Amino acid sequence: MKRRGFLRAAGAGVVAMTARSADRVHGANSRVNVALVGCGQRGTLVAGEMNAVDGVDVGVVCDVYTRSAERAREQLGGAARIADDFRRVMDMKDVDAVLVATPDHWHALAAIAALEAGKHVYCEKPIEHTIQEGLAIIEATRIRPDLVFLTGTQHRSAPHIQRAAEMVQGGEIGDVRFVSVWNYSNSLPGIPLAPDQEPPPDMDWDLYLGPAPLVPYNPTRHGPTYRAWSDYSSGRVSDYGVHRFDSVHQIMGTDTPTSCSATAHRYQLGGAGDHPDVLQATWEYPGWIMSYEALELNGFGSMARITARLPHHGAEPGGKNRPNGMMFAGTRATLLVDRRALELVPEPGEEGRIEPIARAYEDATALHAQHFVRCIRDGEEPRCDALVGHRGGVVCHLANISWKVGRTLRWDPEREVIVGDPEASALLGKKARRPWDRITLQG
């Protein structure tokens, strides 16, 4: 088996992605063969949406846990080949594209390996587990501009998010100087912590851990509960928050904060995991401020619902809670946006001049999967390439670094460095376990 070297992040700065390359256009009627790497619930769902597109075949499913790969194969029609090591997938000449849906700590390594192997990449969010990993992915896409890289933040394909961007940037709700984002849930009492034990016989536990520290097998460290652990995920802020931060960037037309201040604590959640159950963060952007709340001790949300009949993301049917959302406070109106709804509330005195809005929308996962196929076949420009995905990830990582060091961070978005804080700068990356320590921070 060939062992390809992984790219190192070159320099601290990054440049914009190259324009669409005619070399990557396959043609409208060409067949696209996709491999799914990471066969959890989300990856299998997205793979199914790709499989539903005419001429697309998810013909390979890969997972270190054979049982997960077999489950995904059955859900995708039962014909896919099974692989237990992503490196074997990279050597398959008949694979055109790779859907990376592993736990977060594997995203960068798998995505870069796919790009090096000449394959298009759809990478689930967050594309990076650290800021240095994002820089490495960007460098890899610069070297291979003929390949498509799409971040799996499906809000980018949602028509109502695009409409919200037109409303805000077009001045329809007035000037926006404050944006609020929140993710609430009641996760008490926490995930029961099972005892360490031997891994299942059909799982490669060492490969699952990969760059993460070597620890005994525990069933809470993989499957749906892996995000409880900082070894494999950056917490609620990068799981739920990154979708909304990316949407805020799209809607506001600005994606580079200049400072971040966050505080967090694990107050009550017991059992498995080490992430905080309360996190509050504030970022300053040129001309506006964004505030974020992540709470796992209450599921109501940061504000009540105005229109109970709308299918708000995670909300009780017909209830008043709004557990996930974004609020854009305009001088003329308030715009409320979430994954499946958009509401516009005029300021007092603006009634009659601004029409209220309360509309429901569908989840955009299928649209985003179809967009990926069109990027490959027709040369459609990716709506969220590696740079866009990285900029959303930066917001998450700055929050985590800020609360860990206990102070405000000054961020230089041009050089992609924390200014004047060596302790915080040391957290821009993580020490990876050999032989997976190929991504290093330079400069």
Phi, psi and omega in degrees: 000135178289143177244100182277139176284142177274150182287149173261148178294126183263111178072170179270339184271162175226159179238166181295154179293152178290160179290167181304135181256132179295339182295337185267359183282120180273333186108147189298331185255007183286153178275139179242117179261123187244142172247133175266120177248108186104100193255042174281188184298314183293313181299319180294322178298311181295319178300322177297322177293324175291318181299334182284348179280133180304132177084003177254135180228114171277090190264356180223134173236133187229131177201147177290345179250105186303324181299321178293319179296319179296321179296316179296318179301316180296318181292336180262013174113350172087005185253351186290149171284153180250134173234150181249004182216122184299335180294329176293324178297320182295336180271358180279112185293335183273002177267121181269327187216153180235130173262109182270111182225035176285174164304156192303325186291350177257352188304309186294313182298316180291319181295316180294320177300320179294317178297318178298329179275002177081030182245143174293154186228129164251113184247122177300153179282157342289144184290347186224148174264343175215163178297323180296327177294322177299319178297322180293320178296316179301316178299319180296322179287331176293322180290329180239067180291350178282351182255148177277134168234121180235128175280139184278042172265089191293346175304332181298339179259006182275123181301326183286334174289321176297320178294320178299321178298319178297319182294315183288310183289338176273358177081014184293333179252014181086197179281137178248114180247352182217132177232135177242137179229143181208152173221114182241145170199157174253099184261009180296144004273003184114181181273121179304130182271112177283158177289151172300148185202179176288140178292159175303149183296338180259027177235136173266089185295322180297318179290325175302313180295319177051241182287348182284162180301148177283117179224160176297154178296134172220130185298341178282351183269001173217175184074201186299341185261005183298332183292351176290343188251133180289345175295335188235350183207157178261016172092188184302326182296328180263341179278300180269318187297322187299326175303312185286324178298318177298320178292321176299317177300316179296316184288319182278340181077016180222135184227021184230096175291159179246348176205160178210136175226126184220152173223147184201159178198152172260098186272312192230336182298129176252186176077216186288150172106165181218015177275156177293154175261354172224128176219132173230133182220151177226132177241141174256128174247164176300108175093356180200168184231141175241134176244144181225141176231128172238119184227129178246021181242004182198138186251011185288309182118173186282340175205155181288158178283141178274319182241101188294334185286343182287143182277073180294147185298115178082001186275156174292136179303122178073004182272191183253352185283153178222078190289336180226137180179176176224140178232125178250111186270092179274158179290343180249337183196161175254129179251123179247125187227137166217189188301328187231017181202156175219131178227141177234126182238113181295148172291153175306133183097345179259357177300137183095329176264332176238124182278128176298151180229139172211099187227146177259151180220164178271155171300141189262014182301314180297318179298322182290320177296319177296322177299319179300316180297318179294326176300321180286313187282318191249356182077019176299138183290129179301133181288334178216090181281194184294322180294317178298314179298320179295317182297324173294321179293324179304318180304314180297312185292324177298321178298314180296320179294319182299313182288333179290321180271345175078032178201167178291139178254140171258123186249130175262102186288340178285315180269350182056054178223153169276130188273126169065031182215083182302323180297315178292321181298329179295343181266006176292343177219182178227149174285120183266153179281137177293146005267025186261020183263050184271339181264118180232151180274127180257153174084000000 
